[in-house]
Amino acid sequence: MKPIDNIIEQINKVNFHLDPLEELPSEEDTTEWFVPGLLIRGGVNYICSAPGHGKTLLAMDLTHSCTHGRKFLGLFNVPETRALIVDQDANSPRESNSRILSFGFRAGCGLMRMNQQGFRLDVTEDVAWLRDACQFNHIGIVIFDSLVRFHRLDEYKATQLAILRENLQLLTLAGITVVILHHNSRNNSFRGSSELSAMADSMIGLVKFNDGADKFILTVEKERTFCEDQVGQIVFSASGASGSTMLIGSRMNQPQDPKLAVKRKILRLCAEEPRRITELRQLIGGDVHIVDAAVKDLLMERPGLRMEKRKQAKFYFFHDVDEALDESEELMMMVD
């Protein structure tokens, strides 16, 4: 045996291993979409909004679509599969089931629910049990309503979130599509550290119209993989009589300049914490050149911009950059 082969053999005796270059996967995109341009099949998908802005309503329509063979939002074909809703609603069983009943789910349609207190996504044994239960019951999609109820971690401390990422992979590596409902902060920006948002393969944002009607805007905030069917934004509302609620959506006209949507994502991300340009590229995804161009445009377009240098890093301070944010709040971005 050659010396180098002997070294590799000794290394591979532990739980880790080295992959020869010729065995590495190709760069060919093999992404499967659960909902084209919105939710990745076998991935971690976030639905984010402020409380009361339609997360659970959208999740109910999604589960009804994949268990009853109809189009999601009246627009998208989705795989027919059994679905599981995991919540820890403290309300009475009758009250907590009212939203499910309002959609007219048929008995035996394949919808299941887990409402027991104590299940945690940051406990590996709990998630491993859930994975096995999903496989045994042929469940293809799991919806967690909502994330904050299923862990005891600090969502702003990246070092604590590694276990959450590892446990979610137990589900996705088994081919289970994970949808997580997540509460945004008071100004409707993403709540939590960049590590929490980086876990998402796709992220949907919801905003409710301020006219008292159940009418919402859905925006694709992040997609890790390019989809030819670009969604952009959808307006949807609830329709139907009691016991047969349905959500009907329509696509909004897409902006001609792709940087417009990217700029909004940059501003929302920078509302959370300082960001480096390399981090923005990773979190937003897509064409890095568009991200870079959007950053440069923002630097030129904001008259109130000022800059400070701290430890060789450049800090840029923005004021009143987004009407959705509190007017007194500063957004801060750090670039390399």
Secondary structure as a PSIPRED ss2 file (coil, helix, strand):
# PSIPRED VFORMAT (PSIPRED V4.0)

   1 M C   1.000  0.000  0.000
   2 K C   1.000  0.000  0.000
   3 P H   0.000  1.000  0.000
   4 I H   0.000  1.000  0.000
   5 D H   0.000  1.000  0.000
   6 N H   0.000  1.000  0.000
   7 I H   0.000  1.000  0.000
   8 I H   0.000  1.000  0.000
   9 E H   0.000  1.000  0.000
  10 Q H   0.000  1.000  0.000
  11 I H   0.000  1.000  0.000
  12 N C   1.000  0.000  0.000
  13 K C   1.000  0.000  0.000
  14 V C   1.000  0.000  0.000
  15 N C   1.000  0.000  0.000
  16 F C   1.000  0.000  0.000
  17 H C   1.000  0.000  0.000
  18 L C   1.000  0.000  0.000
  19 D C   1.000  0.000  0.000
  20 P C   1.000  0.000  0.000
  21 L H   0.000  1.000  0.000
  22 E H   0.000  1.000  0.000
  23 E H   0.000  1.000  0.000
  24 L C   1.000  0.000  0.000
  25 P C   1.000  0.000  0.000
  26 S C   1.000  0.000  0.000
  27 E C   1.000  0.000  0.000
  28 E C   1.000  0.000  0.000
  29 D C   1.000  0.000  0.000
  30 T C   1.000  0.000  0.000
  31 T C   1.000  0.000  0.000
  32 E C   1.000  0.000  0.000
  33 W E   0.000  0.000  1.000
  34 F E   0.000  0.000  1.000
  35 V E   0.000  0.000  1.000
  36 P C   1.000  0.000  0.000
  37 G C   1.000  0.000  0.000
  38 L C   1.000  0.000  0.000
  39 L E   0.000  0.000  1.000
  40 I E   0.000  0.000  1.000
  41 R C   1.000  0.000  0.000
  42 G C   1.000  0.000  0.000
  43 G C   1.000  0.000  0.000
  44 V E   0.000  0.000  1.000
  45 N E   0.000  0.000  1.000
  46 Y E   0.000  0.000  1.000
  47 I E   0.000  0.000  1.000
  48 C E   0.000  0.000  1.000
  49 S E   0.000  0.000  1.000
  50 A C   1.000  0.000  0.000
  51 P C   1.000  0.000  0.000
  52 G C   1.000  0.000  0.000
  53 H C   1.000  0.000  0.000
  54 G C   1.000  0.000  0.000
  55 K H   0.000  1.000  0.000
  56 T H   0.000  1.000  0.000
  57 L H   0.000  1.000  0.000
  58 L H   0.000  1.000  0.000
  59 A H   0.000  1.000  0.000
  60 M H   0.000  1.000  0.000
  61 D H   0.000  1.000  0.000
  62 L H   0.000  1.000  0.000
  63 T H   0.000  1.000  0.000
  64 H H   0.000  1.000  0.000
  65 S H   0.000  1.000  0.000
  66 C H   0.000  1.000  0.000
  67 T H   0.000  1.000  0.000
  68 H H   0.000  1.000  0.000
  69 G C   1.000  0.000  0.000
  70 R C   1.000  0.000  0.000
  71 K C   1.000  0.000  0.000
  72 F E   0.000  0.000  1.000
  73 L C   1.000  0.000  0.000
  74 G C   1.000  0.000  0.000
  75 L C   1.000  0.000  0.000
  76 F E   0.000  0.000  1.000
  77 N C   1.000  0.000  0.000
  78 V C   1.000  0.000  0.000
  79 P C   1.000  0.000  0.000
  80 E C   1.000  0.000  0.000
  81 T C   1.000  0.000  0.000
  82 R E   0.000  0.000  1.000
  83 A E   0.000  0.000  1.000
  84 L E   0.000  0.000  1.000
  85 I E   0.000  0.000  1.000
  86 V E   0.000  0.000  1.000
  87 D E   0.000  0.000  1.000
  88 Q C   1.000  0.000  0.000
  89 D C   1.000  0.000  0.000
  90 A C   1.000  0.000  0.000
  91 N C   1.000  0.000  0.000
  92 S C   1.000  0.000  0.000
  93 P H   0.000  1.000  0.000
  94 R H   0.000  1.000  0.000
  95 E H   0.000  1.000  0.000
  96 S H   0.000  1.000  0.000
  97 N H   0.000  1.000  0.000
  98 S H   0.000  1.000  0.000
  99 R H   0.000  1.000  0.000
 100 I H   0.000  1.000  0.000
 101 L H   0.000  1.000  0.000
 102 S H   0.000  1.000  0.000
 103 F C   1.000  0.000  0.000
 104 G C   1.000  0.000  0.000
 105 F C   1.000  0.000  0.000
 106 R C   1.000  0.000  0.000
 107 A C   1.000  0.000  0.000
 108 G C   1.000  0.000  0.000
 109 C C   1.000  0.000  0.000
 110 G C   1.000  0.000  0.000
 111 L E   0.000  0.000  1.000
 112 M E   0.000  0.000  1.000
 113 R E   0.000  0.000  1.000
 114 M E   0.000  0.000  1.000
 115 N C   1.000  0.000  0.000
 116 Q C   1.000  0.000  0.000
 117 Q C   1.000  0.000  0.000
 118 G C   1.000  0.000  0.000
 119 F C   1.000  0.000  0.000
 120 R C   1.000  0.000  0.000
 121 L C   1.000  0.000  0.000
 122 D C   1.000  0.000  0.000
 123 V C   1.000  0.000  0.000
 124 T H   0.000  1.000  0.000
 125 E H   0.000  1.000  0.000
 126 D H   0.000  1.000  0.000
 127 V H   0.000  1.000  0.000
 128 A H   0.000  1.000  0.000
 129 W H   0.000  1.000  0.000
 130 L H   0.000  1.000  0.000
 131 R H   0.000  1.000  0.000
 132 D H   0.000  1.000  0.000
 133 A H   0.000  1.000  0.000
 134 C H   0.000  1.000  0.000
 135 Q H   0.000  1.000  0.000
 136 F H   0.000  1.000  0.000
 137 N C   1.000  0.000  0.000
 138 H C   1.000  0.000  0.000
 139 I E   0.000  0.000  1.000
 140 G E   0.000  0.000  1.000
 141 I E   0.000  0.000  1.000
 142 V E   0.000  0.000  1.000
 143 I E   0.000  0.000  1.000
 144 F E   0.000  0.000  1.000
 145 D E   0.000  0.000  1.000
 146 S C   1.000  0.000  0.000
 147 L H   0.000  1.000  0.000
 148 V H   0.000  1.000  0.000
 149 R H   0.000  1.000  0.000
 150 F H   0.000  1.000  0.000
 151 H C   1.000  0.000  0.000
 152 R C   1.000  0.000  0.000
 153 L C   1.000  0.000  0.000
 154 D C   1.000  0.000  0.000
 155 E C   1.000  0.000  0.000
 156 Y C   1.000  0.000  0.000
 157 K C   1.000  0.000  0.000
 158 A H   0.000  1.000  0.000
 159 T H   0.000  1.000  0.000
 160 Q H   0.000  1.000  0.000
 161 L C   1.000  0.000  0.000
 162 A H   0.000  1.000  0.000
 163 I H   0.000  1.000  0.000
 164 L H   0.000  1.000  0.000
 165 R H   0.000  1.000  0.000
 166 E H   0.000  1.000  0.000
 167 N H   0.000  1.000  0.000
 168 L H   0.000  1.000  0.000
 169 Q H   0.000  1.000  0.000
 170 L H   0.000  1.000  0.000
 171 L H   0.000  1.000  0.000
 172 T H   0.000  1.000  0.000
 173 L C   1.000  0.000  0.000
 174 A C   1.000  0.000  0.000
 175 G C   1.000  0.000  0.000
 176 I C   1.000  0.000  0.000
 177 T E   0.000  0.000  1.000
 178 V E   0.000  0.000  1.000
 179 V E   0.000  0.000  1.000
 180 I E   0.000  0.000  1.000
 181 L E   0.000  0.000  1.000
 182 H E   0.000  0.000  1.000
 183 H E   0.000  0.000  1.000
 184 N C   1.000  0.000  0.000
 185 S C   1.000  0.000  0.000
 186 R C   1.000  0.000  0.000
 187 N C   1.000  0.000  0.000
 188 N C   1.000  0.000  0.000
 189 S C   1.000  0.000  0.000
 190 F C   1.000  0.000  0.000
 191 R C   1.000  0.000  0.000
 192 G C   1.000  0.000  0.000
 193 S C   1.000  0.000  0.000
 194 S H   0.000  1.000  0.000
 195 E H   0.000  1.000  0.000
 196 L H   0.000  1.000  0.000
 197 S H   0.000  1.000  0.000
 198 A H   0.000  1.000  0.000
 199 M C   1.000  0.000  0.000
 200 A C   1.000  0.000  0.000
 201 D C   1.000  0.000  0.000
 202 S E   0.000  0.000  1.000
 203 M E   0.000  0.000  1.000
 204 I E   0.000  0.000  1.000
 205 G E   0.000  0.000  1.000
 206 L E   0.000  0.000  1.000
 207 V E   0.000  0.000  1.000
 208 K E   0.000  0.000  1.000
 209 F C   1.000  0.000  0.000
 210 N C   1.000  0.000  0.000
 211 D C   1.000  0.000  0.000
 212 G C   1.000  0.000  0.000
 213 A C   1.000  0.000  0.000
 214 D C   1.000  0.000  0.000
 215 K E   0.000  0.000  1.000
 216 F E   0.000  0.000  1.000
 217 I E   0.000  0.000  1.000
 218 L E   0.000  0.000  1.000
 219 T E   0.000  0.000  1.000
 220 V E   0.000  0.000  1.000
 221 E E   0.000  0.000  1.000
 222 K E   0.000  0.000  1.000
 223 E E   0.000  0.000  1.000
 224 R C   1.000  0.000  0.000
 225 T C   1.000  0.000  0.000
 226 F C   1.000  0.000  0.000
 227 C C   1.000  0.000  0.000
 228 E C   1.000  0.000  0.000
 229 D C   1.000  0.000  0.000
 230 Q C   1.000  0.000  0.000
 231 V C   1.000  0.000  0.000
 232 G C   1.000  0.000  0.000
 233 Q E   0.000  0.000  1.000
 234 I E   0.000  0.000  1.000
 235 V E   0.000  0.000  1.000
 236 F E   0.000  0.000  1.000
 237 S E   0.000  0.000  1.000
 238 A E   0.000  0.000  1.000
 239 S E   0.000  0.000  1.000
 240 G C   1.000  0.000  0.000
 241 A C   1.000  0.000  0.000
 242 S C   1.000  0.000  0.000
 243 G C   1.000  0.000  0.000
 244 S C   1.000  0.000  0.000
 245 T C   1.000  0.000  0.000
 246 M E   0.000  0.000  1.000
 247 L E   0.000  0.000  1.000
 248 I E   0.000  0.000  1.000
 249 G E   0.000  0.000  1.000
 250 S E   0.000  0.000  1.000
 251 R E   0.000  0.000  1.000
 252 M C   1.000  0.000  0.000
 253 N C   1.000  0.000  0.000
 254 Q C   1.000  0.000  0.000
 255 P C   1.000  0.000  0.000
 256 Q C   1.000  0.000  0.000
 257 D C   1.000  0.000  0.000
 258 P C   1.000  0.000  0.000
 259 K H   0.000  1.000  0.000
 260 L H   0.000  1.000  0.000
 261 A H   0.000  1.000  0.000
 262 V H   0.000  1.000  0.000
 263 K H   0.000  1.000  0.000
 264 R H   0.000  1.000  0.000
 265 K H   0.000  1.000  0.000
 266 I H   0.000  1.000  0.000
 267 L H   0.000  1.000  0.000
 268 R H   0.000  1.000  0.000
 269 L H   0.000  1.000  0.000
 270 C C   1.000  0.000  0.000
 271 A C   1.000  0.000  0.000
 272 E C   1.000  0.000  0.000
 273 E C   1.000  0.000  0.000
 274 P C   1.000  0.000  0.000
 275 R C   1.000  0.000  0.000
 276 R C   1.000  0.000  0.000
 277 I H   0.000  1.000  0.000
 278 T H   0.000  1.000  0.000
 279 E H   0.000  1.000  0.000
 280 L H   0.000  1.000  0.000
 281 R H   0.000  1.000  0.000
 282 Q H   0.000  1.000  0.000
 283 L H   0.000  1.000  0.000
 284 I H   0.000  1.000  0.000
 285 G C   1.000  0.000  0.000
 286 G C   1.000  0.000  0.000
 287 D C   1.000  0.000  0.000
 288 V H   0.000  1.000  0.000
 289 H H   0.000  1.000  0.000
 290 I H   0.000  1.000  0.000
 291 V H   0.000  1.000  0.000
 292 D H   0.000  1.000  0.000
 293 A H   0.000  1.000  0.000
 294 A H   0.000  1.000  0.000
 295 V H   0.000  1.000  0.000
 296 K H   0.000  1.000  0.000
 297 D H   0.000  1.000  0.000
 298 L H   0.000  1.000  0.000
 299 L H   0.000  1.000  0.000
 300 M H   0.000  1.000  0.000
 301 E H   0.000  1.000  0.000
 302 R C   1.000  0.000  0.000
 303 P C   1.000  0.000  0.000
 304 G C   1.000  0.000  0.000
 305 L C   1.000  0.000  0.000
 306 R E   0.000  0.000  1.000
 307 M E   0.000  0.000  1.000
 308 E E   0.000  0.000  1.000
 309 K E   0.000  0.000  1.000
 310 R E   0.000  0.000  1.000
 311 K C   1.000  0.000  0.000
 312 Q C   1.000  0.000  0.000
 313 A E   0.000  0.000  1.000
 314 K E   0.000  0.000  1.000
 315 F E   0.000  0.000  1.000
 316 Y E   0.000  0.000  1.000
 317 F E   0.000  0.000  1.000
 318 F E   0.000  0.000  1.000
 319 H E   0.000  0.000  1.000
 320 D C   1.000  0.000  0.000
 321 V C   1.000  0.000  0.000
 322 D C   1.000  0.000  0.000
 323 E C   1.000  0.000  0.000
 324 A C   1.000  0.000  0.000
 325 L C   1.000  0.000  0.000
 326 D C   1.000  0.000  0.000
 327 E C   1.000  0.000  0.000
 328 S C   1.000  0.000  0.000
 329 E C   1.000  0.000  0.000
 330 E E   0.000  0.000  1.000
 331 L E   0.000  0.000  1.000
 332 M E   0.000  0.000  1.000
 333 M E   0.000  0.000  1.000
 334 M E   0.000  0.000  1.000
 335 V E   0.000  0.000  1.000
 336 D C   1.000  0.000  0.000
